[in-house]
């Protein structure tokens, strides 16, 4: 992982605005974690978009994130909504909490912040270390797309403009693919126009790994996990060419129940 944890401070204030209305995955995680009951560990919890609904369901949720700024937003959101959860700063490559959970989740491409195959394995070793012997781990990543193997920069794209505190915020995205390394360099630009102030830009550049289904399964095997099932969307459809997402469910090798 090449990103500086505190570089995410530029993104944290706009993260919930960015993902406004993105909740298709939340119901899936509620169903999967709810079926196991008890405790949930979310690695890469961000601002609590998934963790808080799980905690609201009565699950004992621990959220771990690399960014203190993201966790500050999560704590404030949970407090405002009257939801109790545990929020901890940590690196999913090596964090060890000294306990196991009924369910471990890594939602919405958080695993793709592991820049190398070794880091993917390290993150899945963290998953395995915290997964109860009869528990399930759920990993959600982007399925690879043709543009991921086209080298060079893509045109700057305007993603959205949304109202904010009487002003507005616009998000622009720049992507440069490095297929020989299996990664993309992504830059988010947030152009902020306050109601009564000057326009300013908050920017953040980070690395995202392109992870195939085969790489994910192999990394999980190296971490002592085995694939239980895989889906091509949040409704549980079979994996197919052209999918936007790849959702994989893992259990401890040879100990599935």
C-alpha positions as CSV (number, residue, x, y, z in Angstrom):
1,X,0.0,0.0,0.0
2,X,1.7,3.2,-1.1
3,X,-1.0,5.7,0.1
4,X,-0.3,7.9,3.1
5,X,-3.0,7.3,5.7
6,X,-3.4,11.0,6.3
7,X,-3.7,11.8,2.6
8,X,-7.2,10.5,3.0
9,X,-8.0,13.6,5.1
10,X,-8.6,15.4,1.8
11,X,-11.3,12.8,0.8
12,X,-12.9,12.2,4.2
13,X,-15.1,15.3,4.2
14,X,-16.6,14.5,0.8
15,X,-16.7,10.7,1.1
16,X,-20.4,10.4,2.2
17,X,-21.4,13.0,-0.4
18,X,-19.6,11.0,-3.0
19,X,-21.4,7.8,-2.1
20,X,-24.8,9.4,-1.6
21,X,-27.4,6.8,-2.6
22,X,-24.8,4.0,-2.9
23,X,-26.4,1.3,-0.7
24,X,-27.0,-1.7,-3.0
25,X,-24.2,-3.7,-1.1
26,X,-25.5,-2.8,2.4
27,X,-28.5,-5.1,2.2
28,X,-26.2,-8.0,1.0
29,X,-23.9,-7.5,4.0
30,X,-26.8,-7.2,6.3
31,X,-28.2,-10.5,5.1
32,X,-24.9,-12.3,5.1
33,X,-23.7,-11.0,8.5
34,X,-27.1,-11.3,10.0
35,X,-27.3,-15.0,9.1
36,X,-24.1,-15.6,11.1
37,X,-25.1,-13.3,14.0
38,X,-22.9,-12.1,16.8
39,X,-19.8,-10.1,15.8
40,X,-18.6,-8.4,12.6
41,X,-15.2,-7.0,11.7
42,X,-15.1,-4.6,8.8
43,X,-11.6,-3.9,7.3
44,X,-11.5,-0.6,5.4
45,X,-14.7,0.7,7.1
46,X,-14.2,4.3,5.9
47,X,-16.9,6.5,7.3
48,X,-19.1,3.7,8.5
49,X,-21.4,3.4,5.4
50,X,-21.7,-0.3,5.9
51,X,-20.7,-0.8,9.5
52,X,-23.4,1.5,11.0
53,X,-26.4,-0.3,9.4
54,X,-24.9,-3.6,10.7
55,X,-24.6,-2.2,14.2
56,X,-28.1,-0.8,14.0
57,X,-29.2,-4.4,13.3
58,X,-27.8,-5.4,16.7
59,X,-24.6,-6.9,15.5
60,X,-21.4,-6.2,17.5
61,X,-19.4,-4.3,14.9
62,X,-15.7,-3.3,14.9
63,X,-14.6,-1.1,12.1
64,X,-10.9,-0.7,11.2
65,X,-9.6,1.9,8.8
66,X,-6.2,3.2,7.7
67,X,-7.3,6.8,7.9
68,X,-7.9,8.6,11.2
69,X,-9.9,11.3,9.3
70,X,-12.3,8.7,7.9
71,X,-12.8,7.2,11.4
72,X,-13.5,10.6,12.9
73,X,-16.4,10.9,10.4
74,X,-17.6,7.4,11.3
75,X,-17.6,8.1,15.0
76,X,-19.5,11.3,14.5
77,X,-22.1,9.6,12.3
78,X,-22.5,6.7,14.7
79,X,-23.0,9.1,17.6
80,X,-25.5,11.2,15.7
81,X,-27.5,8.0,14.8
82,X,-27.3,6.6,18.3
83,X,-25.4,3.5,17.2
84,X,-22.7,1.8,19.1
85,X,-19.7,0.4,17.4
86,X,-15.9,0.1,17.9
87,X,-13.7,2.2,15.6
88,X,-10.0,1.5,15.4
89,X,-7.2,2.8,13.2
90,X,-5.1,0.1,11.7
91,X,-3.5,-1.2,8.5
92,X,-5.3,-4.3,7.1
93,X,-2.0,-5.8,6.1
94,X,-0.9,-6.3,9.7
95,X,-3.5,-5.2,12.2
96,X,-4.1,-7.9,14.9
97,X,-6.9,-7.4,17.4
98,X,-6.4,-10.6,19.4
99,X,-9.9,-11.9,18.9
100,X,-12.1,-13.5,16.2
101,X,-15.4,-12.6,14.7
102,X,-18.4,-14.5,13.2
103,X,-18.1,-12.5,10.0
104,X,-15.2,-10.5,8.5
105,X,-16.0,-8.2,5.6
106,X,-13.9,-6.1,3.2
107,X,-16.5,-4.1,1.2
108,X,-16.5,-1.9,-1.9
109,X,-13.0,-2.5,-3.3
110,X,-11.1,-1.8,-0.1
111,X,-8.8,-4.8,-0.8
112,X,-7.8,-3.1,-4.1
113,X,-5.7,-0.6,-2.1
114,X,-3.2,-3.4,-1.6
115,X,-0.8,-2.4,-4.4
116,X,1.1,-5.7,-4.8
117,X,0.2,-9.4,-4.8
118,X,2.1,-9.8,-1.5
119,X,0.0,-7.1,0.1
120,X,-3.2,-8.8,-1.1
121,X,-2.0,-12.0,0.7
122,X,-1.1,-10.1,3.8
123,X,-4.6,-8.5,4.0
124,X,-6.2,-11.9,3.6
125,X,-4.0,-13.3,6.3
126,X,-5.4,-10.6,8.5
127,X,-8.9,-11.7,7.5
128,X,-8.0,-15.3,8.4
129,X,-6.5,-14.3,11.7
130,X,-9.7,-12.7,12.8
131,X,-12.2,-15.1,11.3
132,X,-13.9,-17.6,13.7
133,X,-13.4,-21.2,12.9
134,X,-17.0,-21.5,11.5
135,X,-17.2,-17.9,10.2
136,X,-17.5,-16.5,6.8
137,X,-15.4,-13.7,5.2
138,X,-17.0,-11.6,2.4
139,X,-14.7,-9.7,0.0
140,X,-16.2,-7.3,-2.6
141,X,-14.0,-6.0,-5.4
142,X,-14.4,-4.5,-8.8
143,X,-14.4,-7.0,-11.6
144,X,-11.6,-6.2,-14.1
145,X,-12.6,-4.1,-17.1
146,X,-11.0,-3.7,-20.6
147,X,-9.8,-0.2,-19.8
148,X,-7.7,-1.7,-16.9
149,X,-5.3,-3.1,-19.4
150,X,-5.0,0.0,-21.6
151,X,-1.8,1.8,-20.5
152,X,-1.7,5.5,-20.0
153,X,-3.9,8.2,-18.7
154,X,-7.6,8.5,-19.4
155,X,-9.3,11.8,-19.9
156,X,-10.3,13.8,-16.8
157,X,-14.0,12.9,-16.1
158,X,-16.6,15.0,-14.2
159,X,-18.5,12.5,-12.0
160,X,-21.0,14.8,-10.3
161,X,-22.0,18.2,-8.9
162,X,-24.0,18.2,-5.7
163,X,-25.3,20.9,-3.4
164,X,-23.5,21.3,-0.1
165,X,-24.2,23.8,2.8
166,X,-25.7,26.4,0.5
167,X,-22.9,26.0,-2.1
168,X,-21.8,23.0,-4.2
169,X,-19.1,20.4,-4.7
170,X,-18.0,18.8,-8.0
171,X,-16.0,15.6,-8.2
172,X,-13.6,15.0,-11.1
173,X,-11.6,11.8,-11.6
174,X,-8.3,11.1,-13.4
175,X,-7.1,7.6,-14.0
176,X,-3.8,6.3,-15.4
177,X,-3.5,2.5,-15.9
178,X,-0.2,0.6,-15.5
179,X,-1.2,-2.9,-16.7
180,X,2.3,-4.3,-16.4
181,X,2.1,-3.7,-12.7
182,X,-1.6,-4.5,-12.4
183,X,-2.5,-1.2,-10.9
184,X,-4.2,2.1,-11.7
185,X,-3.2,5.5,-10.3
186,X,-6.5,7.3,-9.4
187,X,-6.9,11.0,-8.5
188,X,-10.0,12.5,-7.0
189,X,-10.5,16.2,-7.3
190,X,-13.2,17.9,-5.3
191,X,-13.9,21.4,-6.4
192,X,-15.7,23.1,-3.5
193,X,-17.7,26.3,-4.0
194,X,-18.9,27.5,-0.5
195,X,-21.9,29.7,-0.4
196,X,-19.9,32.7,0.7
197,X,-16.3,32.0,-0.1
198,X,-13.8,31.3,-2.8
199,X,-13.7,28.1,-4.9
200,X,-11.0,25.7,-3.8
201,X,-9.9,22.2,-4.8
202,X,-9.2,19.2,-2.5
203,X,-7.2,16.4,-4.3
204,X,-6.1,12.9,-3.4
205,X,-4.1,10.4,-5.5
206,X,-4.0,6.8,-4.6
207,X,-3.3,3.3,-6.1
208,X,-5.9,0.7,-6.9
209,X,-4.9,-2.9,-7.8
210,X,-6.8,-4.7,-10.5
211,X,-7.5,-8.1,-8.9
212,X,-8.9,-11.0,-10.9
213,X,-11.1,-13.7,-9.4
214,X,-8.2,-16.1,-9.8
215,X,-5.7,-13.9,-8.0
216,X,-8.2,-13.3,-5.2
217,X,-8.8,-17.1,-4.8
218,X,-5.1,-17.9,-4.9
219,X,-4.2,-15.2,-2.3
220,X,-7.0,-16.5,-0.1
221,X,-5.6,-20.1,-0.4
222,X,-2.1,-18.8,0.6
223,X,-3.8,-17.2,3.7
224,X,-5.4,-20.5,4.7
225,X,-8.9,-19.7,3.3
226,X,-11.0,-21.5,0.7
227,X,-13.7,-20.2,-1.6
228,X,-17.3,-21.0,-0.5
229,X,-19.2,-19.1,-3.2
230,X,-18.9,-16.2,-5.6
231,X,-21.3,-13.7,-7.1
232,X,-21.3,-11.2,-9.9
233,X,-23.6,-8.7,-8.2
234,X,-25.2,-7.8,-4.9
235,X,-28.3,-9.8,-5.7
236,X,-26.3,-13.1,-5.7
237,X,-26.2,-13.7,-9.5
238,X,-23.7,-16.2,-10.8
239,X,-20.4,-14.8,-11.9
240,X,-20.4,-14.0,-15.6
241,X,-18.3,-12.1,-18.2
242,X,-19.0,-8.4,-18.1
243,X,-19.8,-8.2,-14.4
244,X,-19.1,-4.9,-12.6
245,X,-18.4,-6.6,-9.2
246,X,-16.9,-9.8,-7.9
247,X,-18.1,-10.8,-4.4
248,X,-16.4,-13.8,-2.9
249,X,-17.3,-15.7,0.3
250,X,-14.4,-17.5,2.1
251,X,-14.1,-19.9,5.1
252,X,-11.2,-21.5,6.8
253,X,-9.7,-24.2,4.6
254,X,-11.1,-27.7,5.3
255,X,-13.2,-26.4,8.1
256,X,-16.3,-25.0,6.3
257,X,-19.6,-25.6,8.0
